[in-house]
Amino acid sequence: MNIVKTYQKVNSKKKNVSFGISKMEDIYKKRNGKVDEPHRHHYFTVLIINKAKGLHKIDFNTYELSNRQIFFVAPGQVHQVIETEKSIGFAMVFSNQFLVENSIPLSFIDSLNLFQNYGQSPPLTPIKEQFDTIENFTKHIFRLFHSDVNMKSLSIGAFLKLLLIECNNICAINPIESDIDNSGDNLVRAFKKGVEDHYKKEHSTTFYANKLHITPDHLNRTVKAKIGKTAKDYIQARIITEAKRLLYFTDLSNKEIGYALGFNEPANFSAFFKKNTQLSPSSFKKNEIKH
């Protein structure tokens, strides 16, 4: 059985540290170029990549590393960076605790289009001028992190917020529909929480719409406007991600995984998995373990 390595703390040696930033080239050197195994964090990760070659796997989706990329990895996502040569860039990590301590509301992170917990997590690919702005914010953060200035943490928090806003502006491809106001953010947040609580048993958009006292159509339009995918897409992505994690990291049979995820018949689970991934559960497991 493959047990997924989980990093609980931003800094394993200093329990109270809630933020960290390192140069990717230093991480590469420290690991002697050896590839880390797939792992997950209980905190947010942002990779600001100037130059790189290789692959970045996030929840079993593979993205090619290249120049001027920014990756966002949400807490709980399984990821692995596979470099074929030394990367140039920064890896930044921060926890919910850091956000709270620096007056950055969790709702601010939730309202961004950046950290996609489930489904595809492709990198942001800014044009040079945009990347230079983001890289400058990152360099400010790096210098602050390695300094002893007053209100260091608060300053880092301010630059982090600017960096995330700049990134969000680049990927704001889903203009908010005029009839959907800020309450849409609260609705999407409540929907995501509902899915997290019930996805193992409830797979229908109607169930979540009823819980929120709205129509399925209103839920779909709001979710689509805010995150670029329908409520149904989001629910299915959550189920598929969990199925992939269970297939890869446990010895449960397809039948047991199907039951754990709310499918009454193993055939229904297999058909759902194949429809969404173009692979049977068994083929997925064989392919991933080979790699």
C-alpha positions in Angstrom: 0.0 0.0 0.0 1.2 3.5 -0.8 0.8 5.8 2.2 0.7 9.4 1.2 3.3 11.5 3.0 1.6 14.4 4.7 3.3 17.6 5.9 1.2 19.0 8.8 3.3 22.1 9.6 4.8 24.8 7.5 8.1 24.2 9.4 8.5 20.8 11.0 11.2 22.1 13.4 9.4 25.3 14.5 5.8 24.4 15.3 4.5 28.0 15.5 5.9 29.1 12.1 3.0 29.7 9.7 4.8 31.1 6.7 7.8 30.0 4.7 9.6 30.9 1.4 12.5 29.2 -0.3 14.4 29.5 -3.6 13.5 26.5 -5.8 17.2 26.2 -6.8 18.1 25.8 -3.1 15.5 23.1 -2.6 16.9 21.3 -5.7 20.4 21.5 -4.3 19.3 20.3 -0.9 17.7 17.3 -2.4 20.6 16.6 -4.7 18.2 16.7 -7.6 16.3 13.7 -6.2 12.6 13.8 -6.9 10.3 14.0 -3.8 7.5 11.4 -3.6 3.9 12.4 -4.0 2.8 14.2 -0.8 0.3 16.6 0.5 0.4 19.6 2.8 -2.1 20.9 5.3 -1.3 24.4 4.1 -1.3 26.5 0.9 1.6 26.3 -1.6 2.4 28.8 -4.3 5.3 28.1 -6.8 6.5 31.2 -8.7 8.6 29.7 -11.5 11.0 31.8 -13.6 12.6 28.8 -15.5 12.0 25.1 -15.2 11.8 21.8 -17.1 10.0 18.7 -16.0 6.5 17.9 -14.7 4.2 18.9 -11.9 1.6 16.4 -10.9 -1.4 17.7 -8.9 -4.1 15.2 -7.8 -3.0 12.9 -10.7 -3.2 15.6 -13.4 0.1 16.3 -15.0 1.3 19.7 -16.1 4.6 20.5 -18.0 7.0 22.8 -16.1 8.2 25.7 -18.2 9.1 29.4 -17.9 7.0 32.1 -16.2 4.5 29.9 -14.5 2.6 30.1 -11.2 1.1 27.1 -9.5 -1.4 27.1 -6.7 -1.8 24.0 -4.5 -4.6 23.9 -2.0 -4.4 22.2 1.4 -5.0 18.4 1.0 -4.1 18.2 -2.7 -1.5 15.5 -3.5 1.3 16.9 -5.6 4.8 16.0 -6.9 7.4 18.2 -8.7 9.6 16.2 -11.1 12.4 18.5 -12.3 14.7 17.3 -15.1 17.1 20.2 -14.3 17.5 22.8 -11.6 14.5 25.2 -11.5 14.8 29.0 -10.9 12.0 30.4 -8.8 10.4 30.5 -5.4 8.3 28.1 -3.3 6.0 29.8 -0.8 3.9 28.1 1.9 1.5 29.6 4.4 -1.2 28.3 6.7 -4.7 29.4 7.7 -3.1 30.5 10.9 -0.9 33.0 9.0 -3.9 34.4 7.2 -5.8 34.9 10.5 -2.8 36.5 12.2 -2.3 39.0 9.4 -6.0 40.0 9.0 -6.4 38.2 5.7 -9.9 36.7 5.8 -10.3 33.1 4.7 -13.2 34.4 2.6 -10.6 36.4 0.6 -8.8 33.2 -0.3 -12.1 31.4 -1.1 -13.2 34.2 -3.4 -10.0 34.0 -5.5 -10.0 31.9 -8.7 -6.6 30.5 -7.8 -6.7 27.5 -5.4 -8.9 24.9 -7.1 -9.2 22.1 -4.5 -10.5 19.5 -7.0 -10.3 18.8 -10.7 -7.8 20.6 -12.9 -5.2 22.9 -11.3 -3.3 24.3 -14.3 -0.6 26.9 -13.8 -1.1 30.6 -14.4 1.0 31.7 -17.4 1.3 35.5 -17.1 2.9 37.6 -19.9 6.4 39.0 -19.1 5.2 42.3 -17.6 2.7 40.6 -15.3 5.2 38.0 -14.3 7.8 40.7 -13.4 5.3 42.4 -11.1 4.5 39.1 -9.3 8.2 38.1 -9.1 9.0 41.5 -7.6 6.4 41.0 -4.9 7.9 37.6 -4.3 11.4 39.0 -4.0 10.2 41.6 -1.5 8.6 38.8 0.5 11.8 36.7 0.4 13.9 39.7 1.6 11.5 40.4 4.4 11.4 36.8 5.5 15.1 36.8 5.9 15.2 40.1 7.8 14.5 41.3 11.3 12.4 44.3 10.4 9.6 45.5 12.6 6.2 44.1 11.8 7.8 41.6 9.5 4.9 39.2 9.4 2.4 42.0 8.7 4.5 43.3 5.8 4.8 39.8 4.3 1.0 39.5 4.6 0.5 42.8 2.8 2.8 41.8 -0.1 1.2 38.3 -0.2 -2.3 39.8 -0.6 -1.0 42.1 -3.4 0.6 39.1 -5.1 -2.6 37.0 -4.9 -4.8 39.9 -6.1 -2.4 40.4 -9.1 -2.6 36.7 -9.9 -6.4 36.7 -9.6 -6.7 39.6 -11.9 -4.8 37.7 -14.6 -7.1 34.7 -14.4 -10.4 36.5 -13.9 -11.8 34.9 -17.0 -15.3 34.5 -15.6 -16.7 38.0 -15.3 -19.4 38.1 -12.7 -22.9 38.2 -14.2 -24.6 41.4 -13.5 -27.5 39.7 -11.6 -25.1 37.9 -9.3 -23.8 40.1 -6.6 -21.3 39.6 -3.7 -23.7 37.2 -2.0 -22.6 34.8 -4.7 -19.3 34.4 -2.9 -21.1 33.3 0.3 -23.3 31.0 -1.7 -20.4 29.3 -3.4 -18.6 29.0 -0.1 -21.6 27.3 1.5 -22.0 25.0 -1.5 -18.3 23.9 -1.3 -18.7 23.2 2.4 -21.8 21.2 1.7 -20.1 19.2 -0.9 -17.2 18.5 1.4 -19.6 17.3 4.1 -21.9 15.2 1.9 -20.1 14.2 -1.4 -19.7 10.6 -0.2 -23.4 10.1 -0.1 -25.0 12.9 -2.1 -24.1 13.3 -5.8 -27.0 15.4 -7.1 -27.0 19.2 -7.7 -30.6 19.2 -6.5 -29.6 18.0 -3.0 -27.2 20.9 -2.5 -29.6 23.4 -4.0 -32.3 22.3 -1.6 -30.0 22.7 1.4 -29.2 26.2 0.3 -33.0 26.9 -0.4 -32.4 27.9 -4.0 -33.2 26.2 -7.4 -30.6 24.0 -9.1 -30.5 26.4 -12.0 -29.6 29.3 -9.7 -26.9 27.3 -8.0 -25.4 26.2 -11.4 -25.4 29.8 -12.7 -23.8 31.2 -9.6 -21.1 28.5 -9.3 -20.3 28.7 -13.0 -20.0 32.5 -12.9 -17.7 32.3 -9.8 -15.5 29.3 -10.5 -15.9 28.6 -14.2 -17.6 25.2 -13.8 -21.1 24.0 -13.0 -22.2 22.7 -9.6 -22.4 19.2 -11.1 -18.9 19.5 -12.5 -17.6 20.5 -9.1 -19.4 17.6 -7.3 -18.1 15.1 -9.8 -14.5 16.5 -9.6 -14.6 16.0 -5.8 -15.8 12.4 -6.1 -13.2 11.6 -8.8 -10.3 13.2 -6.8 -11.2 11.1 -3.8 -11.6 8.0 -5.9 -8.1 8.5 -7.4 -6.6 9.1 -3.9 -8.2 5.9 -2.5 -7.2 3.9 -5.6 -3.6 5.0 -5.3 -3.0 5.3 -1.6 -5.0 2.4 -0.2 -5.5 -1.3 -0.8 -9.3 -1.0 -0.9 -11.0 -2.9 -3.8 -12.9 -1.1 -6.5 -16.1 -2.4 -4.9 -15.1 -1.0 -1.5 -14.2 2.4 -2.9 -17.5 2.5 -4.8 -19.5 1.8 -1.7 -17.4 4.4 0.3 -18.2 7.0 -2.3 -22.0 6.4 -2.3 -22.4 4.0 -5.3 -24.8 1.1 -4.6 -23.4 -1.0 -7.4 -19.7 -1.5 -8.2 -20.6 -1.3 -12.0 -22.0 2.2 -11.4 -18.8 3.4 -9.8 -16.7 1.9 -12.6 -18.9 3.5 -15.3 -18.8 6.9 -13.5 -15.0 6.8 -13.1 -14.4 5.7 -16.8 -16.8 8.4 -18.1 -14.9 11.1 -16.2 -11.3 9.9 -16.7 -11.5 7.7 -19.8 -9.9 4.9 -17.7 -11.3 2.1 -15.7 -10.4 2.3 -11.9 -8.0 -0.7 -12.4 -6.3 0.8 -15.4 -5.8 4.1 -13.5 -4.2 2.3 -10.6 -1.9 0.3 -12.9 -0.8 3.4 -14.9 -0.1 5.5 -11.8 1.8 2.8 -9.9 4.0 2.2 -13.1 4.9 5.9 -13.2 
